[in-house]
Amino acid sequence: MRLLLIRHGQTPSNVDFLLDTAVPGPGLTALGERQAALLPEALADEDIEALYVSTLVRTRLTAAPLAAARGLDMIVRDGIRELAAGDLEMLPGDGERGRAYMETVFAWAAGDLSLRIPGGESGTEAFARYDAVVAEAADSGAGTVAMVSHGAAIRMWTAARADNVDVPFAAAHPLDNTGVVVLEGSPADGWKALSWAGAVVAATGPGTRGGPTGQPLGGAEQAR
């Protein structure tokens, strides 16, 4: 299966650098709406057969133009929502609390699943829900599936599940709003990342977790 993990469009909380993870969450800014409107053209070469969104409003608003352009229903699943910030909810994400949040997220990706965000979820819980939605999509028989999800969740899941993406790479490469990670594979056979925000992800040796490199296809990804 070809899997497109798409970060939602810009929200007011993104502009203010807030850890905003609760359902239903905010809508999109004017820029976020424009980003969403550009998705059908950006993904014109992808033969998308199924379109998943999370339970947060911003993913549905981001996916709406793509759904309309392709005649697809949006499949809403809680499992691909953002990683719950718990007691850190609505605190600044660009300071000490934000670093603590992301350090926990990447510790999960590295295998320390027992860690828990204070007042939030553990790595075991986060992976269980995300994996379940990916497994559902794989079992559907669709050749290409798009999931409009969230930045931290996408980076965590890809760093843990793609054979050629490691934690240092995911940590060093934030996804801009409507940035896309393209993978191929299956839950049974494993996953390989083909591109990350428009940059090709280099192959690594069989069974390795070496650090990949990105060969730019377009403009450089901007910092969050």
C-alpha positions as CSV (number, residue, x, y, z in Angstrom):
1,M,0.0,0.0,0.0
2,R,1.1,3.5,-0.7
3,L,0.4,5.7,2.4
4,L,0.3,9.5,2.4
5,L,0.5,11.1,5.8
6,I,-0.5,14.7,5.5
7,R,-0.2,17.3,8.2
8,H,-3.2,19.6,8.5
9,G,-3.3,23.2,7.4
10,Q,-2.3,26.1,9.6
11,T,-4.4,26.9,12.7
12,P,-4.4,29.9,15.1
13,S,-2.6,27.8,17.7
14,N,0.2,27.0,15.2
15,V,0.7,30.7,14.7
16,D,0.9,31.2,18.5
17,F,3.1,28.1,19.0
18,L,0.7,26.4,21.4
19,L,0.4,22.8,22.3
20,D,-3.2,22.4,21.1
21,T,-4.1,18.7,20.9
22,A,-7.6,18.4,22.4
23,V,-10.7,17.5,20.4
24,P,-12.3,19.2,18.6
25,G,-9.6,21.9,18.4
26,P,-9.6,25.1,16.3
27,G,-10.3,25.6,12.6
28,L,-7.9,26.9,10.0
29,T,-6.4,30.3,9.5
30,A,-6.9,32.1,6.1
31,L,-3.4,30.7,5.2
32,G,-4.5,27.2,6.3
33,E,-7.6,27.4,4.1
34,R,-5.3,28.3,1.1
35,Q,-3.0,25.5,1.9
36,A,-6.0,23.1,2.0
37,A,-7.2,24.4,-1.4
38,L,-3.8,23.6,-2.9
39,L,-3.8,20.0,-1.8
40,P,-5.7,18.6,-4.8
41,E,-3.2,20.0,-7.2
42,A,-0.2,19.1,-5.1
43,L,-1.5,15.5,-5.0
44,A,-2.7,15.3,-8.6
45,D,-0.4,12.4,-9.4
46,E,-1.6,10.3,-6.5
47,D,-4.3,7.8,-7.2
48,I,-5.9,8.1,-3.8
49,E,-8.6,5.6,-3.1
50,A,-9.4,6.3,0.5
51,L,-9.1,9.4,2.6
52,Y,-8.9,9.4,6.4
53,V,-9.0,12.3,8.8
54,S,-8.8,12.6,12.6
55,T,-11.5,13.7,15.0
56,L,-10.0,17.2,15.2
57,V,-11.8,19.8,13.1
58,R,-8.6,21.1,11.4
59,T,-8.0,17.7,9.6
60,R,-11.5,17.7,8.1
61,L,-11.2,21.2,6.9
62,T,-7.9,20.4,5.4
63,A,-9.2,17.3,3.6
64,A,-12.4,18.8,2.4
65,P,-11.1,20.3,-1.0
66,L,-9.3,17.0,-1.7
67,A,-12.4,15.0,-0.9
68,A,-14.5,17.2,-3.1
69,A,-12.0,17.0,-6.0
70,R,-11.8,13.2,-5.9
71,G,-15.3,12.4,-4.9
72,L,-14.1,10.7,-1.7
73,D,-15.9,10.3,1.6
74,M,-13.8,11.4,4.6
75,I,-13.3,8.4,7.0
76,V,-13.1,9.9,10.5
77,R,-10.9,8.0,13.0
78,D,-9.8,9.1,16.5
79,G,-6.7,6.9,16.2
80,I,-4.8,9.4,14.0
81,R,-5.5,12.5,16.1
82,E,-2.6,14.4,17.6
83,L,-0.6,13.0,20.6
84,A,-2.4,14.2,23.7
85,A,-0.5,17.0,25.5
86,G,-2.3,16.3,28.8
87,D,-1.2,18.8,31.5
88,L,0.8,20.7,28.9
89,E,-2.3,21.5,26.8
90,M,-2.3,25.1,25.5
91,L,1.1,25.8,26.9
92,P,3.8,27.4,24.6
93,G,5.2,24.7,22.3
94,D,8.4,26.6,21.5
95,G,9.8,26.6,25.1
96,E,10.7,24.2,27.8
97,R,7.3,22.5,27.9
98,G,7.3,22.0,24.2
99,R,10.7,20.5,24.3
100,A,9.6,18.1,27.1
101,Y,6.6,17.1,24.9
102,M,8.7,16.3,21.9
103,E,11.4,14.6,23.9
104,T,8.8,12.2,25.2
105,V,7.3,11.7,21.7
106,F,10.7,10.8,20.3
107,A,11.5,8.6,23.2
108,W,8.4,6.6,22.3
109,A,9.7,6.4,18.7
110,A,13.0,5.0,20.0
111,G,11.2,2.3,21.9
112,D,10.6,3.6,25.4
113,L,6.8,3.1,25.3
114,S,6.1,3.2,29.0
115,L,6.8,6.9,29.3
116,R,3.7,9.1,29.7
117,I,3.1,12.7,29.1
118,P,1.8,14.1,32.4
119,G,-2.0,13.9,32.3
120,G,-1.8,12.4,28.8
121,E,-1.1,9.1,27.1
122,S,1.8,6.7,27.0
123,G,3.7,5.6,24.0
124,T,2.0,2.2,24.1
125,E,-1.4,3.8,23.9
126,A,-0.4,6.3,21.2
127,F,1.0,3.6,18.9
128,A,-1.9,1.2,19.5
129,R,-4.4,3.7,18.2
130,Y,-2.4,4.9,15.3
131,D,-1.3,1.4,14.2
132,A,-5.0,0.3,14.3
133,V,-6.1,2.9,11.8
134,V,-3.1,2.1,9.5
135,A,-4.0,-1.6,9.7
136,E,-7.6,-0.9,8.9
137,A,-6.5,1.1,5.8
138,A,-4.2,-1.7,4.7
139,D,-7.0,-4.3,5.1
140,S,-9.3,-2.2,3.0
141,G,-7.5,-3.2,-0.2
142,A,-6.9,0.4,-1.3
143,G,-3.7,0.9,-3.3
144,T,-3.1,4.4,-2.1
145,V,-4.5,5.9,1.1
146,A,-4.2,9.5,2.3
147,M,-4.5,10.3,6.0
148,V,-4.7,13.9,7.1
149,S,-3.2,13.8,10.6
150,H,-0.9,15.9,12.8
151,G,2.8,16.8,12.9
152,A,4.0,15.2,16.1
153,A,2.0,12.0,15.5
154,I,3.3,11.6,11.9
155,R,6.9,12.2,12.9
156,M,6.7,9.7,15.8
157,W,4.9,7.0,13.8
158,T,7.2,7.3,10.8
159,A,10.4,7.3,12.9
160,A,9.3,4.1,14.6
161,R,7.7,2.2,11.7
162,A,9.7,3.2,8.5
163,D,12.9,1.1,8.1
164,N,14.8,4.0,6.6
165,V,13.8,6.8,9.0
166,D,15.3,7.1,12.4
167,V,14.6,9.4,15.4
168,P,17.4,11.9,14.7
169,F,16.1,12.5,11.2
170,A,12.4,12.9,12.3
171,A,13.5,15.2,15.1
172,A,15.5,17.4,12.8
173,H,12.8,17.6,10.1
174,P,9.5,19.3,11.3
175,L,6.7,19.1,8.9
176,D,5.2,22.3,7.6
177,N,1.4,22.6,7.5
178,T,0.1,20.3,4.7
179,G,3.6,18.7,4.4
180,V,3.4,15.1,3.2
181,V,5.3,12.0,4.1
182,V,4.9,9.2,1.5
183,L,5.5,5.6,2.5
184,E,5.1,2.2,0.9
185,G,4.6,-1.1,2.6
186,S,2.2,-2.9,5.0
187,P,1.9,-3.6,8.7
188,A,3.1,-7.2,8.0
189,D,6.0,-6.4,5.8
190,G,7.1,-3.1,7.3
191,W,7.3,0.4,5.8
192,K,9.7,2.4,3.7
193,A,9.5,6.2,3.5
194,L,9.8,7.4,-0.1
195,S,9.7,11.1,0.5
196,W,9.5,13.6,3.4
197,A,8.0,17.0,2.7
198,G,9.0,16.9,-1.0
199,A,12.5,15.4,-0.4
200,V,13.5,11.9,-1.4
201,V,14.4,9.8,1.6
202,A,17.5,7.8,0.8
203,A,17.5,4.0,1.1
204,T,19.3,2.3,3.9
205,G,20.7,-1.2,4.0
206,P,18.3,-4.1,4.8
207,G,17.4,-4.3,8.4
208,T,19.3,-1.1,9.3
209,R,18.1,2.0,11.1
210,G,20.8,4.3,9.7
211,G,20.2,8.0,9.4
212,P,18.7,8.8,6.0
213,T,19.4,11.9,3.9
214,G,17.0,14.0,2.0
215,Q,17.6,15.1,-1.6
216,P,15.5,18.2,-2.2
217,L,12.9,18.1,-4.9
218,G,11.7,21.6,-4.4
219,G,12.1,24.4,-1.8
220,A,13.7,23.7,1.5
221,E,11.4,22.9,4.3
222,Q,10.9,25.8,6.7
223,A,11.3,25.5,10.4
224,R,8.2,25.3,12.4
